[in-house]
Amino acid sequence: MPLPDQAQPRTIAGPFAIVLPSSGFVISDWQGINQIGPDYETDVKVGVNAGIDMVMVPDQYANFERALTAQRARRSSPHGAA
């Protein structure tokens, strides 16, 4: 199964790097990170590493924060919050 756009760095950063003079700010689709992989922690890792700057997870913000913090502690998501 192909990865959704929010999981692919070339889809996220590629067009912006060519068209926009600045680095830009990427916001996920509404709960789009949930569509990436088999489990939530993988979703967070892949989405953040693909270049998503802000994730819209209104009902799962505590789970997202926990998953991102765990990824950062393992250094799996170098761009995540410290």
N, C-alpha and C positions, 0 to 999 in steps of 0.2 A: 504494500500500500504506500503510495507516495506521501511525503510529508506535506502538511498544510503550509501555506505561505509564511505564517508567523513563526515557522521553525527553520526557515532557510535564510542564512545570512545574505546570499546573493540577491534574494528577493527583497529583503529589508534594506540593506545598505547600498546595493548596486545602483538602483535608479537615483537615489538621493545623492550619492557621491558624484554622479555625472551631471545632474541637473542643478543642484543647489550648491552655492558657494560655501555654505556653512555645513557643520556636521549634522545639524537637524536633531530632532527628538522624536523617537518612534514610540507610539502608543499602540497597545494590542487591541484587537477586536474585543468586544464585550464577551468575556469569558472564553476568548479564543485560545488561551493557553491550555485550556482543558481538552482541546481537540488534537494535541500534538502526539502523545504517546500512550503507552500502556498503563503508566501510573503517574500520579501527580508530581512526585519528586523529579522524575525524568522530564515531565512537561516543563517544570520550572527551569531545570538545568538547560535543556535544549533551547527554550524560548529566550532566556537571558543571554546565553552564549551566541544566539543568532543575532542579537542586537536590540532586543526590545528594551526600552528605557523605562516604560511605565506599563504595568499590567493591570487591566480592569477586571478585578475579581471581587465584586461587591459582597458576595455571600461567603467567600472563602479567604478573606484577607488574613485571618489568623493562620490558616493552613499554609498560605503562600509565604507569609513571613517566616514561619517555622522551616519550611522547605528551603527557602533562599538562605536563611541563616545556616542551616545544616550544610548546604552546598558550599557556602563561603568558608565555613570551618574546615571542610575537606579540600578547599581550593579547587573545586570542580567548576565554579562559576566565577572567574576572575573579575568580572565586571559587576558582580552583585554587591549589595551593601556590606560594609565591614561590620 
